[in-house]
Structure formats: structure tokens, C-alpha cells
Amino acid sequence: MKNYRKLLAGSLALFLAVGITGCSNTSGGGTGVANEDGLVVLNVASTGQPVSFDPADANLVVNEYTEYDCYDTLLDFNQDGTDVVPALAESWEQVDDLTYTYKIREGVKFSDGSDLTMDDVLYSLNRVREDAYGMSYLFEHVDSFEVDEKTRTLTVHLTQPDSTWKYVPATTPCQILKKSVVEAEGDAYGTNEGSVVGTGPYKFVSWAADSQIVLEKNEYWWGGADNLAIDKINFYVMKDASTIALAVKSGTIDFAPGITNDVLPTYESLSNYNIIHDFETSTAFVALNTQVAPFDDVNARKALAYCIDSSLVQQSIGGEYSAKLDVTCLSDNMYYMDPDKWHTAVGEMEDYTVQDYDKAKEYLAKSKYPDGFEFDFYTLSANVPEAELIQSMVGEIGIKMNIKEILSADMFSYLYGFNEDENGNRPYQAFGSSWVSDYLDPVGNLKTMFHSSNTVPGCANQAMWKNADFDALIDKSYETTDDSKRVEYFIEASKIAADDCAYIPLYVPESVYAVSDKFTFTPSPQSFWNFSYTDFQVNK
């Protein structure tokens, strides 16, 4: 299985765009609730499709709109993303610092009508813990799982206290599969040639590669199929963001996630669609490889940072539905534990997100490259305009930036260190990148992006940055559930990281959706894990 983390890919700083073909109606009237044989149908579109419906491959945003609703996780995130609520587990308890128990619902069935057993639960979780699964790192503090079939109880034993474990049961590593089907089908499971069997509200019906995926109500869903407003979901895979805009305008598409700036005017002109937007935990930045020249020199890193006007990048690339990112590389909603303390602390940190050529020249003079330097900047082809804007800024003081375009198919290999050079280094000096935290808890960014344990292949410390003092503070944050203490650890750790400038923050993009006014949908700031078609309602 693949051992890489999720990243967003597309034309809005690595964020997936959407696309669909459409008709010529220019009124923007929308078809409203599509109807097939008396069914309420929601037509959705995207330019991408999942690698598979196996949760092991759930690393892309497009999985939200296709695979997620075919499975249930042990728990769900609540609407604001700061806590968890029941799902397959109807109740749970933290027995002590190292032990959690989860009571699995009685009578749960898979989409094929068979009963969910505790052996299926144990198999699904151990598959994550034991295999090279995309999100196995979320189980890093798990010692073992055990189940009691009679009481339908799952017990989780940890190796150390982990203040973030409470969130993990709501993420895709805790999606439950049917053991016998997965074992029988092997690599074919979850593909368009294999099966998809879960306990979620919707069931997989068909997948025509590069064309259409169809989901329907799961009549066996424990939450009650009669409670679902949408009977059928047609998910179309189409060409580009412009064609989906035309299709929405014609009324053939009801839901368009991932709208990008270049097509926003089309959506804003429509009268029967609502543009819904919300900040999540997404951040866009430049990762500087601190293990190779020239960015093994902190002064060179800061010289580059002060050349970049991140506000201009935000306005030009992120656009109206974005916000400036500060030096912590945390979205503002991740400060929820104590926003005043966080904002005060951020105000005291060196702010190299504000362009200042005088400071850039000062740092360059103190670096090993007082006369300037040359470096390669890797980016997806879709993000070249962003790279070119940055290139024009850094050239003012003798820094030459070469833009290296890569294919989206190669992105994970670069960012997760699967193609290290002969010296064991990741093969880039700088990368225009992004990150989506697994939860609103700040450790979701700070641990993954900065902790030295995540510099190994398969992990996402894209700057390859290492600092023992930072690591110690983050490790302490795991060992206490006292949020006031955790905030202190996070702030001190963020000061260390910001001072070393391993990442150059750019902006925080919002998730932007177009929804036909025949439907209502309210996104969550934790919607990467929290998106579900169960949240759609039909307007009468």
C-alpha cells in the first residue's frame, strides 16, 4: 500500500479544481432536484477521481466526494470540528492515560447485507497499524487493539499518553471494511474492477474510469436510509474548471466543490446557485529544504522570505476567498484553544511575511551567499503563475529562481521523500506546497510539518527541519490534556520554528462550493474528514 500523506492538488495552490461538460442555457436557472424514477439525485463534478475506494488510498480531496460515505468511522467530528460524536461507536470512554474503550453498535450491517463483526473492526484497524498505510502515522502511539465480540467492545492500548488520540477515530484510518472481501480481492479491492463494501450511508454502484461514479442509498445503513434526503449521487469526472462552470451555468450540475479564482465570475453571475465558502485547516507555503544548499543557511532562508510579498500572492492567487498566513503556518481557526494568547504571541514573532528588501539584503549579506544565489523551485504545472509571481519578487536582490514543473502524479514522491538522491536528501531545494491538518488541534500542523521524526521517507516534514527543543515541546503537548499547558507548549515551539524560517507562509485558502438553491449544505471547518452527503437537504 502507499505510504504517503494527503495533499491537495490543483490550480489554487495545490487545491483540486472541478470540471464537467454542460449545455448552452445561459440563464443560470439550474435544474434543481434531478429526478430519476422518483429518486432525488445530486449531480456532482470534479476534474479528479480517487485512486481507489480502498481507505488505504484516501489521500486526496476527491475522496471526500466519492469514497468517504461508503464507510463509517468509529466516531465523527462535530460540526465545528473541535470535538467528536458517535458513529459506529455509540459510546466511548478514556479509562486511563493509556486505555480507551469503544462500544460498537448492535445490528450494524455492511452494504451487502452481512453483519459487521468485531473481527472486521479488529482487522480494519490492524491493517492500518501493521501495513504501509497512508495514515499509519496516526497510530504511532498504539500498542495494540483488542475486541470482545460478546460485549462489542473495542479496547485501544497506547504506548504513551496522546492528547490527540481522541480525534483519530474520526479519521479515515478508522474506516471499517469487510475483512473477507478485502482479503479475497487483494489489490483489486476498491478499484473499478473490484468490490466496495462498507457500512456507510451510501453504497458503491459503478465506476466508469475517467467518466462517472455512481453511489446510491445503502438500504442497510444503521442510521436509517429513510433519513437520507439524497437517493442517488452521480459523480462526474470531467475536463477542467471552466467546463464545470459552464455545466453549473446550464443547470446540469447541482454541486461543484473546489471552485477556483479563474472561474469565480461565472458562478457569481448565477441567480439560482449559492456560493458557500469556509476556512478549514488548509495552508499554502514554500517549503525550504534545510538539509541542502543554499537553504541549509538560515540567513539565506530569511533573505528569500523577505523578498516575497505574501499579501500580494494571497490576493493574486488565493483571491477573495483566502486570508494571509502568519509565520506559525497555522490557519487562524487552529488558535481556538486561546486565540488572544496566540495572537499576542504571533505579534511578537519576526514577521518575514511582509516584503522588506532592506532586511532581505541584510540577511543576504550575513549569509554564505552575500552576492546572491541560485535555486530550483519545484511546483505543479497548474501552479506556475504562483511560482512566476514569486520568481519576479526574489530576483530584485540577485537571487535567481529556476521554476521546475512536475506532474501531479509525481508530487507525492517528491514531498514524501520516496526518491531521495544519493546522499539521502529530498531532490528539491524549495517547493510550492500546502498542508491540511488532520484536526483543528495545532499539533496537526506542528508535528507533521516540523517534528524531526517526520523527516523520514513517507512523512511530511517537507523542509527536513530538525530542532531538539522544538521536538521536546511538541512531545510534551501529547502528554497532557490540559489545553492551557498545551497552548504554552505550542507557542514556545512555534517561536522556535518561526525564528528558523524553514517554511515561507503564503496564505490560507477557503474551500469554495457552488450549490444549487434546491439544496442546502453547510460545510465544516473540519470537512476534509467531516464531509458527508447526509448533510444535504432538499429545499421544498
N, C-alpha and C positions, 0 to 999 in steps of 0.2 A: 504493500500500500504506500501511498505517497506520504512523505513526512514533511509537509510544508504548511505554513500558516495562511490564513486568508488575507488577501489584499484586494482592494477594489481596483478594477481596471477600466479605463475608458477615457473620454475626452475631457472630463472635468477633473483634472489632477488625479488620474487613475480611477475615476469613478465610472462604473458601467453606464453607457448610454442605452437607449432603447430604440427599436425600429420596427416598422410594419408598413406594408403597402396599403393603399386605400383608394377610395373612389373620388369623384370630382366635385361633390357637393361642397360649396364654399360657404354655406350658411353657418357651419359650426353647430348645427342643431343637435346632433347626437341621436343615436337610435334608442338611448335609454336602456331598459332591461330587454336584452335579447331573449327570444323565446324559441325553444326547440322542443316540440312535442309537449308543451305545457311546462317546460323546465325554465327556471331562471338561470340564465347563462351570463357569465362575466368573461368578456374578451380582454386579454392581457397581451402585451407585446414587449419584446426585448431584442436587442441585437445579439445577445449571447444565449447559450444554453449550458446546462450543467455538464460536468464531465461524466457524471452518472448520478443515479438516485441512491447510491450507497453513501450513508453518512460519513464514511471514511474519506470521501471526496468532496465534502461540503465546505469548500474553501472560497467560494465566490459568491458575490451578492446575488447572482441569478438563482442560487439555491433557495433563497428566501421565497421566491415566487413559484417554485416548482416542487422541490423535494420536501421542504420542511413540514408541510401539512399532511404528508403521508405517514408521518411518525409522531409519536408523543415522546416528550422528555419526562424525566421523573417529576420535575417541577417546571413552572413557568415564571417569567418575570412579571411583576405587576406593571400597570400602565406607565408609571413614571420611571420604571427601570431601577429603582433603588432597593427593591425587596423581591422576594419570591412568594409564589402562591401555589396551591395544589395543582397537580396534573395527574400523571399515572400514580404518583404517591398522594394519597388523600390526606396523610398527616406525616409529620416527621419530628424528630427530637434530637437535640445535641445532648448526649448522655454525659460526656465529659470532654476535655480538650481534644481527645484523640478519637472519639467514637460518635458516630451519627447513625440513627436508625430511620428507616422509611417504610411506612405501611403501604403496600401496593393494593390498589383497589381490587375488590372481588368482581368476578364476572366480566373482566375485560377480554375482548376478542380481537383477533387480527382481522384484517380486511378480507381474508379468505374464509372467515367464519370459525376458525380454530381458536382455542383458548390460549390466552397468554399465560405461560407458566413462569415460575420463579427461575427455572433453568434458563429460559430465554433472557430474563433480566441479567442473570449472572454471566451468561455467555456474551451478551452485548457489551457489558462493562469491561469484562476481562479482555475482550477483543481490543479495546482501546488501550488498556493498560499494558498489554503484552506485545502488541504489534506496533509497527511503524505507522501509526495513525496520525492524521493531520493535526489533531489537537491533543495528542497524548501528553503534552507538557502540562495540561490542566490537571492531570492525575499524578503529578510528580511527587506529591506527599501522601499518596495512597499506599498503604502497606498491603491491604487485602480487602476483598469483598466476601461476604458470606450471606447465604439466604436460608430462610426457614420456610419451606413450602406450606407447612401446616398453618402458620400464622401470617403468611405472605409478608414477611418482614425481611428487608434488606439491611444489613449492617455494614457500615463503612469504617474501616480501621485506618487511621492516619499514622504516619511515622513521626509527625511533629504537629503542633498547633498550626492551623491555617485559617486565618480570618476571612479568606476569600472562598473557602470551600463551600460556604452556604450558597453561593451563586452557581457553582459548577453544575449541579443537577438540572439547571435550566438551559444548558448549552448543548450543542449537537453531540458531543461525546456521550451524552446520556440519552440519546435516542435509542429506543428498544426495537430490535429486529427479531424475526423468527429464525431461531437457530437452525432448524432442519433445512430451511430453504436456502439460507446463506451458505451452509456447508455443502449442500448438494450442487449449487450452481457455481461456486467459486468465483472466478474473475468475471463471469457473465452476470452475476447478481447486480441489479441496479442499472444495467445498460438497456438499450432499446431492444436487445435480444434476450434479456433475462427477465426475472420477476422483480416486483417491488411489493413487499408485504410488511405492513406496519399496523399500528393501532390508531393512527391519526384520524382527523375528521374527514379527510379526503383520500380517495384511493387512486392509484395509478391505473389509467385505462390504455393509453397508447402513446407512442413517441415516434414520430417520423423525423429522423435526424435532419437538423438544419431547417425545419419547417414548422412542426406543430407538436405540442404536448397536450394531452387531454387528461383532466382529473375530474372525478365525479364524487358525490357524497359517498362516504363509507357507511353503508346501512348498519354496520355492526359497531359504529363508534360509541364508546361508553358515555360520551356527553350528550348523545341523542341526535340522530340525523335530522329529526324533525325541527331541531333548534337552529339548523343552518339555513341562512337566508339564500345562499347561493347553491344551486343544484349542480352546476357544471362549470368548469373553468377551461376555456380554450386559451392556451399559451402559445403565441406565435413567435417564431424566430425569423427575424427579417433583416433587411439590409443595413439601415443606418438611422440615425436620429431624425433626419429630415423626412424620411418616408413614414416614420411613425407619426410625426407631426401632421402629415397630410392625412393619414388614416384616422387620427383622432378628429381632425377637422371634418372629415367626411362622416364621422359618426360610427365607424366600423370597429373602433376600439373603445372600451369603457375605462380602462385603467392603464396608465402609462407611467411606470416608475423610472427614476433616474434621469429626469429632464435636464438637458444641458443648455448653457447660455446661448449657443448659436441658434437654437430653435425656440427659445422662450417667446419671442414676439408672436409666433404663430399661436401658441397656447393662450397668450394674454388677450388675443383678439376674439377668443371664443366666448359665447354667452352661456352655453349650456354645460360648461365644464368648470370645475373648481380646481385651482392650483393650491395644493396643500404642501406645506414645507415645514421642516422641523430639524433642529440641530440634534445630532446623535453624538457619537464619540469619535467621529472621523477627523483626522488631521492630515494636512498636506505639508511636506517639508523637503529639504535637501539633506540627505544623509551623507556625511563625510567620512570616508574610510580612514580612521585614525591610526591604522597599522601600516599605512604606506605613505610615501612622499607624494605631494607636499603636505598632506593633512595629518601627518604624524607630528606636526608643529602647530601648537595651539594658536600662535600668533598668525600663522598663515590662515587658519580657520576663521579667526576673528576679522582678519583683513578682508576675506571674501564676504563674510556676513555683513559687514558694514557697507559694502558696495551695493547690497540688494535692498531695494525699496519694497518690503513685503506688502505694504499697503497698496502699492501700485499693482503688484502681482495679484493680490486679492481682488482688487477692483476690476482688473483687466481679465483675469482668468476665472476667479471664483465668482465674480459678479455680484448681483443684488442679493442672492441667496447664499451669503457666506459672511464670515467675520474674520478679523485679523487674529492670528495665533500668537500667543506670547511665548517667552523663552522657555517655559516649562514643557512645551509641546503637549499640553493638556487642553482639551476643549473646556470652555468655561463651566459647562454643566457638571464636570467632574470635580468641581470645588464644593459640591453640595453639603459636605460634612460641616464646613465652617467657611463660607465664602468670604467673610470680612477678613479673617486671618490670612486666607490665601491671597486675596487681592493686595493686602498690605505688604505681604512678603514679596509678591511679584514686583511691586513698585520699588522695592529696594534692590532688585537684581539688575545687573548690567543689561541694558536693552539694546542689543545689536540687531533688533528687527527694524530699527529706524535708520534709514540710509544716512551715512555721515562719512563723506570721502576723506575728511581730515583725519578722523580716527582710523579709517581704513589704511591710510598712508602711514600713520604712526605704528600700527601693528605690523604692517608690511616691513617697515624699517627695522623692527625688532625681531623679525623672523629670519630664517636661514636664507630667505629669498628677497633681499631688500630691493632688487631691481625687477622684481616680478617673477611670475612662474606660469607654467602651462599645465593644464589638467584636462582629463576627459570626463565629460558629464553624460551619464547614461540615462536614457529616457525612452518611454514607449513612443512609437511614431505619432500616436494621437496627441501626445503632449509636447510636441516640438514647439508650438507657439509659446508655451510657458518657458521652455528652455531658451528660446531665442530672445525673449524679453530679459531673462537673467543674463544671458551672454552679453547683451548690449550694455548692461549696467557694470559688469565686472571689468570690462575692457577699458574703463576710464583710467585705471591706475597701473596698467601694464600687466594685468592678469589675462592670459589667453585661455579661453574655454572652448574646447572642441566638443561638439554635440555628437553623441553616438546613439543612433536609433537601434532599438531592439524590438523583436516581436513579442507580443503579449504571451505567446506560448513559452518563451524563454525567460520570462520575468522571474518566476519562482526560483529557477536555478541560480540566477544571479543573487537574488536577495536573501536566499536561504543557504548560500554557500555550498551548493552541490557541484559547482565547477571551479573549485579553488585552483589557484596557479601552483607552480612547482614549489613555492615557498609556503604553501598553506594559507595564502591570503585570498580574500574575495577579489574577483577580477575587475574591480572598478575603483576609481578614486572618489567619485561623487555620483549620487543617484537621486533623481527627482522622484520622490516616493510618497507613500501615505500609510496610515495605520488606522485600524478600527479596533478599539478595545473590546475585550470580551464582556466587560461590565463597566458601569459608571465609576466604580471604585478606582482611584488613581493608580493603584498598583497594576491595573490592566495595561497602562502605558509604561509606567516607570520600570516595572520588572522586565517586560518583554523587550522594550526598546533600549534599555540602558544597562541592565544587570549583566555582569561578566559571564554568568552561567549560560547566557543566550548568545554567546559568540560562536558556539559550535555549529557545524553543519545541521541544517534543519531548524534553526532558531533565528529569530528576527531582530537581534541587535545589529541593525544594518550598518551602524557606524563602527562596529567592532571595538567599542569603547569599553575600557575596564578601569574601575576605581574601587579599591577595597573598602574605603569609608562609605561610599555610596551603597555598596552591596550590603554592608553591615546594617545600615539604617533600613533598607528595604526588608532584609531578613527579620529585623525586629518588628516591622509592621505586620508580618504574618503571625507573630507570636502573641499578639494582644487583640482583643475585640473592643478595647476602649478607643472609640473614634477620636477623642481629643488627643490621646497619645499618638495615634496613628497619623493624624494630621501633622503633628510636630515632626514625626519621622519623615513624612513625605516632603514637607517644606525644606527641612535641612538637606535631604537628599537632592531635591530639585535645585537648591542653591549650588551644590557641588557640580551637578550636571550642567546647569546653565553657565557656570563660570568656565567650563571647559569647552563649550560650544562644539559638541560633536554633531549636532543637528542644527540646521538653519530653519527656523519656523517660517511658514508662509501663510497659511490660512486654514480656517475651519469651514468646510463646505456643508451646507444643509442638504438633506435629502429632499428632492422636489418631485411631486407626483401630480399628474392630471387625473381627475376622477370625474366621470360623468355625473351630472347632478341628479341622475336617477338612483345613485348610490351614495351612501355616506361611509367614510372611513377616517379614523383618527390614528395617525402614526404615534409610535412611542419613541422616546429618545434612545431606547434600547432595542430598536426594531430589527437590528441585524439578527438577533435571536428571537425577537418578540413578534415578528410579522406573522399574521395568520389571516386567511380568508374568512375565518369565523368572525372577524371583526367588521366585516362588511354587512351593511344593512340596506334594504331596498326602500327607497322613498316612495311612499304611497301617493 
